[in-house]
């Protein structure tokens, strides 16, 4: 019929295809959390199985209530999902507290062959805490070493680096300075130090809210392809914080969504390798759940057999396409 719209082809997910296990919380608004994860996996033709860590009551403006799932139930869900399906990757989002982190870490220790993508959900966009203090410590000490890649945004990068260095300096349990080799502090603008571990003055969440992150992260002005060797001028403090996280995790993808500039640039840091930027055009409009989308897309690509670099490049392009 003339003028009739053509239907988009239906994406059929094979029953025997790979699964991605999503370990995360719900979002009643549908803007983030498990809803975004399942949506993104379906767009990649990958099936999802679930372990729900929390029920939240929230709108696009804020969180009204959070009820955490007991850790034994979280662990039981994860083990049941792994036993029932061909899980080829795990996407990790909100965990809520240290007990849930420990439960997941135990399962990952039993399944080291399954790649895991950790989106460290610490606070909501509106500023509500989604991971207790004990959870942050457990995340750094017990979970990050077992993950394939960790994907913090700039505020999360600061908070995780501060937690690692603070625990190392204080000798808290677990003794992070014995488990991780924290790199020496650099001489860089924005950092104050006296040569001792833990002396770095990191940006606080308040500073980040006041634009401190923008002052230290003004990259994104280059025009480069998705995986260019042209690394933008990343502030030394950001590079140092990424190096601290690499003491705990094998790979760290620092997301530049909180930076400024014409390009939205994420940078992959790996020990012994040059940082690798992934770029896309920066858009004026905003969308909740982009961190969930990116991590889920990476997990879907890993489940499909791609290596980490290709998985990130494709996932970056997928998220950018949602803004087109």
C-alpha positions as CSV (number, residue, x, y, z in Angstrom):
1,X,0.0,0.0,0.0
2,X,1.4,3.4,-1.0
3,X,2.5,5.5,2.0
4,X,2.3,2.6,4.4
5,X,5.1,2.3,7.0
6,X,7.4,-0.6,6.7
7,X,7.7,-2.6,9.9
8,X,11.1,-3.1,11.5
9,X,12.3,-6.7,11.3
10,X,11.5,-8.7,14.5
11,X,14.6,-9.8,16.4
12,X,14.2,-13.5,17.4
13,X,16.3,-14.7,20.3
14,X,17.3,-18.4,19.9
15,X,16.1,-20.6,22.8
16,X,19.6,-22.2,22.9
17,X,21.5,-19.0,22.5
18,X,23.8,-17.4,25.1
19,X,22.4,-15.8,28.3
20,X,23.7,-12.8,30.3
21,X,23.0,-13.0,34.0
22,X,21.9,-9.7,35.3
23,X,22.6,-9.1,39.0
24,X,21.0,-5.7,39.8
25,X,18.1,-3.9,41.4
26,X,14.7,-2.9,40.0
27,X,13.6,0.6,39.1
28,X,9.9,1.1,39.2
29,X,10.2,4.0,36.8
30,X,11.8,1.8,34.2
31,X,14.5,4.3,33.6
32,X,17.4,2.3,34.9
33,X,18.3,-1.0,36.6
34,X,17.0,-4.4,35.4
35,X,14.5,-2.8,33.1
36,X,17.2,-1.1,31.1
37,X,19.4,-4.2,31.2
38,X,16.8,-6.6,29.8
39,X,15.9,-4.0,27.1
40,X,19.5,-3.6,26.0
41,X,20.2,-7.4,26.0
42,X,17.1,-8.0,23.9
43,X,18.3,-5.4,21.4
44,X,21.5,-7.4,21.1
45,X,19.6,-10.7,20.6
46,X,20.8,-12.0,23.9
47,X,18.5,-13.6,26.5
48,X,18.6,-12.5,30.2
49,X,18.3,-14.4,33.4
50,X,18.1,-12.5,36.7
51,X,19.1,-12.1,40.3
52,X,17.2,-9.2,41.9
53,X,19.2,-7.5,44.6
54,X,16.8,-4.8,45.6
55,X,13.3,-3.4,45.0
56,X,13.2,0.3,44.7
57,X,10.4,2.9,44.6
58,X,11.6,5.7,42.4
59,X,10.6,8.2,39.7
60,X,12.8,9.9,37.2
61,X,13.4,12.6,39.8
62,X,14.4,10.6,42.9
63,X,14.2,7.5,45.1
64,X,11.5,7.1,47.7
65,X,12.3,3.6,49.1
66,X,14.8,0.8,48.8
67,X,14.3,-2.7,50.1
68,X,17.4,-4.9,49.8
69,X,17.1,-8.6,49.0
70,X,18.7,-10.9,51.7
71,X,22.1,-12.1,50.7
72,X,21.3,-15.7,50.9
73,X,18.4,-15.2,48.5
74,X,20.7,-13.2,46.2
75,X,23.2,-16.0,46.1
76,X,20.5,-18.6,45.6
77,X,19.1,-16.7,42.6
78,X,22.6,-16.4,41.0
79,X,23.4,-20.1,41.4
80,X,20.0,-21.1,40.1
81,X,20.4,-18.9,37.0
82,X,23.9,-20.3,36.3
83,X,22.6,-23.9,36.8
84,X,19.7,-23.4,34.4
85,X,21.2,-21.5,31.5
86,X,24.2,-21.2,29.2
87,X,25.4,-18.0,30.9
88,X,28.2,-16.5,28.9
89,X,28.6,-13.2,30.8
90,X,27.4,-11.5,33.9
91,X,26.3,-7.9,34.2
92,X,26.5,-6.4,37.7
93,X,24.7,-3.3,38.9
94,X,23.2,-2.3,42.2
95,X,24.2,-4.6,45.1
96,X,23.1,-2.5,48.1
97,X,25.4,-3.7,50.9
98,X,28.5,-5.7,51.8
99,X,26.6,-8.9,52.3
100,X,25.3,-9.0,48.8
101,X,28.7,-8.1,47.4
102,X,30.2,-11.0,49.4
103,X,27.5,-13.4,48.1
104,X,28.3,-12.5,44.5
105,X,32.0,-12.7,45.0
106,X,31.7,-16.2,46.3
107,X,29.8,-17.2,43.1
108,X,32.3,-15.5,40.8
109,X,35.1,-17.4,42.6
110,X,33.4,-20.6,41.6
111,X,32.9,-19.5,38.0
112,X,36.1,-17.8,36.9
113,X,35.5,-18.7,33.3
114,X,32.4,-16.4,33.0
115,X,33.3,-12.7,32.2
116,X,31.7,-10.2,34.5
117,X,31.1,-6.5,33.8
118,X,30.7,-4.4,37.0
119,X,28.8,-1.1,36.8
120,X,29.5,0.2,40.3
121,X,26.2,1.7,41.3
122,X,27.0,3.9,44.3
123,X,24.5,6.8,44.2
124,X,21.6,7.8,42.1
125,X,21.6,10.7,39.7
126,X,19.6,12.6,42.3
127,X,22.2,11.9,45.0
128,X,20.7,9.0,47.0
129,X,23.1,6.4,48.2
130,X,22.6,2.9,46.7
131,X,25.6,1.1,48.3
132,X,26.4,1.1,52.0
133,X,29.9,2.0,53.2
134,X,30.7,-1.7,54.0
135,X,29.6,-2.5,50.4
136,X,32.1,-0.1,48.9
137,X,35.0,-1.7,50.8
138,X,33.9,-5.2,49.9
139,X,33.4,-4.1,46.2
140,X,37.0,-2.9,46.0
141,X,38.6,-5.8,48.0
142,X,36.6,-8.9,47.0
143,X,34.5,-8.2,43.9
144,X,36.6,-6.0,41.5
145,X,39.5,-8.5,41.3
146,X,37.1,-11.1,40.0
147,X,35.5,-8.9,37.3
148,X,36.6,-8.5,33.7
149,X,36.1,-4.8,33.6
150,X,34.7,-2.1,35.9
151,X,32.9,0.9,34.4
152,X,32.8,3.8,36.8
153,X,31.7,7.3,35.8
154,X,33.9,10.2,37.1
155,X,32.2,10.6,40.6
156,X,32.3,6.8,41.1
157,X,36.0,6.7,40.1
158,X,36.8,9.2,42.7
159,X,34.8,7.5,45.4
160,X,36.3,4.0,44.7
161,X,39.8,5.3,44.5
162,X,39.4,7.2,47.7
163,X,38.0,4.0,49.4
164,X,41.0,1.9,48.3
165,X,43.6,4.4,49.3
166,X,41.8,5.2,52.6
167,X,41.6,1.5,53.6
168,X,45.2,1.0,52.7
169,X,46.3,4.0,54.7
170,X,44.2,3.0,57.8
171,X,45.1,-0.6,57.6
172,X,41.5,-1.5,57.9
173,X,40.1,-5.0,57.5
174,X,40.6,-6.4,54.9
175,X,44.2,-5.1,54.7
176,X,44.1,-3.7,51.2
177,X,47.7,-2.5,51.2
178,X,48.7,-6.1,51.6
179,X,46.4,-7.3,48.8
180,X,46.9,-4.4,46.4
181,X,50.0,-2.5,45.3
182,X,48.8,1.0,45.5
183,X,50.8,3.1,43.0
184,X,52.8,6.2,44.2
185,X,51.0,9.5,44.1
186,X,51.8,11.7,41.1
187,X,52.8,15.4,41.2
188,X,49.8,16.8,39.4
189,X,47.4,19.8,39.4
190,X,44.5,19.2,41.8
191,X,46.3,16.7,44.0
192,X,48.0,17.4,47.4
193,X,50.3,14.8,48.8
194,X,53.3,14.3,51.1
195,X,54.6,11.1,49.4
196,X,52.6,8.7,51.6
197,X,49.9,6.3,50.6
198,X,46.5,7.8,51.4
199,X,47.6,11.4,51.4
200,X,45.9,12.3,48.1
201,X,43.1,14.9,48.5
202,X,40.3,13.5,46.3
203,X,37.3,15.4,45.2
204,X,34.4,14.9,47.6
205,X,30.8,14.3,46.4
206,X,30.1,17.8,47.4
207,X,33.0,19.1,45.3
208,X,31.7,17.0,42.4
209,X,28.3,18.5,42.7
210,X,29.8,22.0,42.6
211,X,31.6,21.4,39.4
212,X,34.9,20.1,40.7
213,X,34.8,17.1,38.3
214,X,34.3,19.5,35.3
215,X,37.4,21.5,36.3
216,X,39.5,18.3,36.4
217,X,38.0,16.6,33.4
218,X,37.8,19.0,30.5
219,X,38.5,16.5,27.8
220,X,36.4,15.7,24.9
221,X,37.4,18.4,22.4
222,X,39.1,16.1,19.9
223,X,37.4,14.6,16.8
224,X,38.5,11.0,16.7
225,X,37.0,7.7,15.5
226,X,35.6,5.2,18.0
227,X,38.9,3.5,18.9
228,X,41.5,6.1,18.1
229,X,45.1,6.0,19.3
230,X,44.8,9.7,19.8
231,X,44.4,10.0,23.6
232,X,42.8,13.2,24.8
233,X,44.5,15.3,27.4
234,X,43.2,13.4,30.5
235,X,43.9,15.2,33.8
236,X,46.7,13.5,35.8
237,X,44.4,13.1,38.8
238,X,41.9,11.0,36.7
239,X,44.8,8.9,35.4
240,X,46.1,8.3,38.9
241,X,42.6,7.3,40.2
242,X,42.3,4.9,37.3
243,X,45.7,3.4,38.2
244,X,44.5,2.9,41.8
245,X,41.5,1.0,40.6
246,X,43.8,-1.1,38.4
247,X,45.4,-2.3,41.6
248,X,42.1,-4.1,42.2
249,X,40.6,-4.7,38.8
250,X,42.2,-6.0,35.5
251,X,40.5,-3.3,33.4
252,X,38.8,0.0,34.1
253,X,36.6,1.9,31.6
254,X,36.3,5.4,32.9
255,X,33.2,7.0,31.5
256,X,33.4,10.7,30.5
257,X,29.8,11.6,30.6
258,X,30.4,14.0,33.5
259,X,33.1,15.8,31.5
260,X,32.6,18.6,29.1
261,X,33.5,19.1,25.4
262,X,32.1,18.3,22.0
263,X,32.9,14.5,22.3
264,X,31.8,12.0,24.9
265,X,34.9,10.0,25.6
266,X,35.3,6.9,27.6
267,X,38.8,5.6,28.3
268,X,39.9,2.0,28.9
269,X,42.8,1.6,31.3
270,X,44.6,-1.8,31.5
271,X,47.8,-2.6,33.4
272,X,50.8,-2.6,31.1
273,X,48.9,-1.2,28.1
274,X,48.3,2.3,26.7
275,X,44.9,3.9,27.6
276,X,42.4,3.5,24.8
277,X,39.7,6.1,24.1
278,X,36.2,5.4,22.7
279,X,34.5,8.5,21.5
280,X,31.0,9.6,20.3
281,X,29.3,12.9,19.8
282,X,28.0,14.6,22.9
283,X,24.3,15.4,22.9
284,X,22.4,18.1,24.8
285,X,19.6,15.8,25.7
286,X,20.0,13.4,28.7
287,X,18.7,9.9,29.4
288,X,18.7,7.9,32.6
289,X,20.2,4.5,32.7
290,X,22.9,5.0,30.1
291,X,25.4,3.3,32.5
292,X,23.2,0.3,32.7
293,X,22.9,0.3,28.9
294,X,26.6,0.5,28.3
295,X,27.5,-2.3,30.8
296,X,24.8,-4.5,29.5
297,X,25.8,-4.0,25.9
298,X,29.4,-4.8,26.8
299,X,28.2,-8.0,28.6
300,X,26.1,-9.0,25.6
301,X,29.1,-8.5,23.2
302,X,31.3,-10.6,25.5
303,X,28.7,-13.3,25.6
304,X,28.8,-13.3,21.8
305,X,32.5,-14.0,21.9
306,X,34.0,-10.6,21.2
307,X,37.2,-9.4,22.9
308,X,37.0,-6.6,25.4
309,X,38.0,-3.8,23.1
310,X,35.5,-4.8,20.4
311,X,32.8,-5.3,23.0
312,X,33.3,-1.8,24.4
313,X,33.5,-0.1,20.9
314,X,30.2,-1.8,19.8
315,X,28.5,-0.9,23.1
316,X,29.6,2.7,22.9
317,X,28.1,2.9,19.4
318,X,24.9,1.3,20.7
319,X,24.4,3.9,23.4
320,X,25.3,6.8,21.1
321,X,22.7,5.5,18.7
322,X,20.0,5.8,21.3
323,X,20.5,9.6,21.3
324,X,20.4,9.8,17.5
